Each structure stands twice: as C-alpha cells, then as structure tokens.
C-alpha cells in the first residue's frame, strides 16, 4: 500500500475548489466544463496513476484515488475517472496510447455509455478485445443525461476497427465501479460537510438547529456512513494495487460499490431532511452532490447487482473460507 | 473529508502474520479436540477459566504488557489480531476479557508497584479475573452522577454504595470500582472528586446479587458494598483523578474487534446454511453484511493503529462502535429471514445467542445515542 502525499490532496482540492463553484457546475450540465478539463489535463492530474511509459503522470493507484475523491467532493463536471481509472487503465494494460481529450468507455454492447456525447475518444472493450477510436468510428444512438445532468448515449462501433488483447469486459466494469465508489466517497463527505455547516448557520426557535439532539444524531449517523463508504472504497484500491487476482478484484469492488451505494440512500435522505425546503431547490448547492450520488450509485452496476455477485461467490466458497480468505484479507496487511 | 474525524491509512503490519498463524493453529487444535463449541457474543457470556488459563500458557494474554510483569511488550496490533481471531472462532473468552483488556493496562499505568506485582502476572496467566465497577442504579449514561463513596480511615478506605450491570462479578475476583472520595457538593466541578479502587469481590461486606437477562442467563450482577474496607495500596492512581483515568480507557474499550464481531460466528454459519447456490436475495443480503464488515474492520484497524502511534482517537472510536454494533445486530435479523428454524442445529444455537443478546450490543460501553452526541460535537456542531 502506498501513502498519499498530503500536498497532492491540498493541490487538487485547491484547484477544484477554485474551478468548481456551484454556478459553474450547474452551467456545465448536459456537457462538461472545458476549463476544468483543461486544468486537470494540463496539470497532469487527469492521468495520475497511469505510468509515465504509457503516457501518464505516474504515481500510485492511491494517488489517483485521492484525486477521484476530490473530484467527487467538488462535483467536478468532467469525465475525469473515465480517463484516469477506467479508459486509461485499459490502454495501459493493452499497450495502447492514452486517449486524446475527454474519453468514454464503450463496454460490451455500448448501451448507456457514460459521457459519450462529449467524448473525443472512445475506449472500446468487447469480448473480441479492446481498441481506441475517434468519434468518426462510432455512431451515437439514443442519448440523455443522468440525474446530475451528466450526458450518456448508446454507442455503436463501426466495422473495421482492429481490436488488440486487453482486459475483459467484466474487469473493466469493476474498474468503473471502483471509480464511481471513489467519486461517491468524496461526494458523501461533501454532503455531510454541507449539512454540518447548515446546522450551524440556520436558526429556528432562537437557536442554531444543530443544537437539537435529533439533528446531531443525524449528523453522526451520516458521518459514520461516509467513513464506512470511504473505507470500503479504500479497501478496493489497496487490494487491487496489491495485485489481487481477477476473482478477488470483483469481490472487493462489489463490497466498495455496495457500501457506497447503500450510504447514498441514507446520507442523501438525511442531508435533505436537515436542509429543509431550501436544500430541495435549484438555488442550493447541496443538489450538485446529492444528484450525482443518486446517479453514480446506479452506474457500472447497482449495489444490488454487486452485492448479489459477492454473496454468490462467498456462498460457493463456504463459511470456513469467509474469515481467512475475505474478511482478514481486506484491507491487506502491509508487505514485509 | 474536511470534517475533523480522521481515519489514517489502515494496514496491519506484516509482523502480525506470525501471531495470526499461531493463534489459528491453536484454535484449530482446540476445536478439533472439542475444548469449545463456537458461540456468539463469547466475550460477555463464554466464561471458561480453563480455556483462559490455556491461552495464558500459550502466551496469548498480556501481549502488550511490560516483560517484568509477565508480558511480551508486543505491539497493540498483535493483540488486535489475537482478539479478532478468538472472536471469529467463537471461543470462550469472557473469564479473562475485562482483566486483560483494561484492568491490567490500568493497573500498569496507574497502580503502585505492590499492586502491579500482586495482580498483573496472574492476569497474564489467565488466572485473575476482573469486572467493571462503573454504572450504578441511578447512573447509567450519566456516569458522573455516581454516589458510591469511599471514606478515608486508618490504613485504607471504607466503601459504601451499589454498582450494577457488573458482568461476571459472581465468577470474577476483583473489580475496579469508581467511587466518590469527595462529595459532589464539595467538588470543584462534577467530574472532580472521584477515585478508582481495586476491590476484592470476596471482601466482607460485598453482596453479589444476580440480574438475570431476558435470555435467562446470568452474566450481570448488582454488587452492594456495605462498609467494605479497602487497604490504601488498592487505590488506583491518584485520589480525585478517577474520572480522567476512566475516560482515558474509552478509546480502547470502544473500537476493538469486539464491537464488530460479536455475531460473526452466526454470519459464517449463515453462509453455510444458505448452501453453495443461494437465491439472489440471500446472496445480496450476505453480500451487504460482508461488505459492511470489511469496511468497518478497516476503520477499526485505523483506530488501533492511531492508538498504537500514541494518538487518542476517542471520537473515531465512538463512531466505529456505533457502526459496528449496528452491524452486529443486523446479522441475526438477516440470518433469520434467510434460514427458517429447524434446519441446522448449530445455526439455530448461534441465532438464539445473537437474537437474545442483541439488545445489549448498542447499550454496553456507552449507548449509541451518547456516542453520536460525541461524534456530532467533533464534527463541529456548535
């Protein structure tokens, strides 16, 4: 496991804090914010975690995860992790050049490809292998936006694309789920923080509403769920960077997507309850976090799909294997 | 996260692997020999002095204690590993539990030399057992309102008062009792004027009355102290400093594996009971429980590492206990939905243990509501 330099976190948070003011996040809906994308790519932040030999910025998976969490926290309206954690990783594994510009990852039949309408490159992952193609090589079909205004489209890849050997669809799906879990971990923390702020600012009955015990109980519950969510996402990062096999990668990502997705239901409900009617309006910034959370928990597999997949593999292995093979394997012990 | 709770990176040191292998070998052999049958919630209910003494002989108790009192001066993370393995196997560990977890460390930290030499080696051997003497009939969550009183006399103190929820007092040798040594009205602030004593539960004037649980089991007691003489050297630490001494123990008490794993043996049994090809619903529910358990275990390790590094993550420990004890209670709720009664005898026993113990999970060691208040304050609610 590699420890993240606090300076990296400070740098990315300061960059995104300046660029991702709520009105800009709102204005980018339906597309992306070109300034944010430019800042992330020019600073190299968008390709941290991808090796320099593959054209990335270098650094560990933990570094890339910290950047993804910051992007989630600030609701950065760009497809950062489609490059840094999913598409870029596919290219690195397959020995292909990193995609140019914002990319989308076309998985299997290409339905509901996240960010496809604004992508300049497409990382195509099929049973036949992987490829990177430009917009000319694909056709966009039905299109729309998720709950947070992030665009998607059905993508059909034209004939004549040459595929090379690369990660399987299921493994890329797992990388996508890990990426969404990290984004969610950041956004969940933000929803908690906004709620704490609001509890201190808003006064009713002559005092800050945070003086009421029931709201203190809500905040503590939310902080607990957010901490558990981040821990689950971090477990996935540490297990994967420790070189886990494909079956274990699917399991640990399942746990991450399950815990983060479940936390969304709890934290969004309580955050909106605490914020009252104002938090439910277009004016308040809380929505930029909570709408993303509702969207992300469904992307790259819902927690229901992932938890069932984990449960099936655990049941097949039997009760005696659960403790030594899974529970005490995550987080992995440090290497001697 | 920008709030004030911090969970630093969590990874047990590679050096803990050696003792994990050793304790697993020991437990596998004991299981094979039929020394114990796995049960749930064994740190409260599994009182077995032979088993505790066996653990002592094998060198699994007092790992972190100084060598001069029989300890091994190993890392608290080695102890974390031993404890989580004992809990996961459902081994009977209640006899030595409180003594080894908190009484020994308190005596080493605050006790005088005579007290240390008299008691600590016996704790390490798994022979001397302790209970906790904190709560009183009118003082639960509001511990500072205790009324038990120790009056100074020649050569010692005379203690009067009543303690409740005293686990295993009928089987144990001592408790560390928190009493007032200055009346509340004369103390500068309600947290002053309290002291801790090591009190022999067989002293004249101690009456131990059982409090049966709804399960019918006898773990808890009411301990009535009437003019009980306690010699001077049994005063723990400084007279009047009892509150600070008690608070210092809380992070150790709240974030350990026992706040996550009390019903783990039932979860393992559930995985077997649903069979290798479970329904989608059963698979998903098991997946959720295991996902949460692994996330919370990471937080628990993070707190243990902070403690080991000399920090005092009291709030983080409170948060882990809140989450962990909720999970302990969810496991039997899920288990009973997925496996009807009468299919599997071992499962039924573990389920009964867990269902009937569950109300205690979110009460003992500080109710979850009190813990959430601590967390909210740390989050910065003013």
Interface residues (C-beta under 8 A of the other chain):
Chain A: X1 X3 X73 X189 X192 X193 X196 X199 X200 X208 X210 X211 X213 X215 X216 X217 X219 X220 X221 X223 X224 X225 X226 X227 X228 X229 X230 X231 X232 X234 X235 X238 X252 X254 X255 X256 X258 X259 X262 X303 X304 X306 X307 X308 X309 X310 X311 X312 X314 X315 X316 X318 X319 X320 X322 X323 X324 X326 X327 X328 X330 X331 X332 X333 X334 X335 X336
Chain B: X1 X2 X3 X5 X7 X9 X10 X11 X12 X13 X14 X15 X16 X17 X20 X24 X84 X88 X264 X267 X268 X269 X270 X271 X272 X274 X275 X276 X277 X278 X280 X282 X283 X284 X285 X286 X287 X288 X290 X291 X292 X293 X294 X295 X296 X297 X298 X299 X301 X302 X319 X322 X323 X369 X371 X372 X373 X374 X375 X376 X377 X379 X380 X381 X382
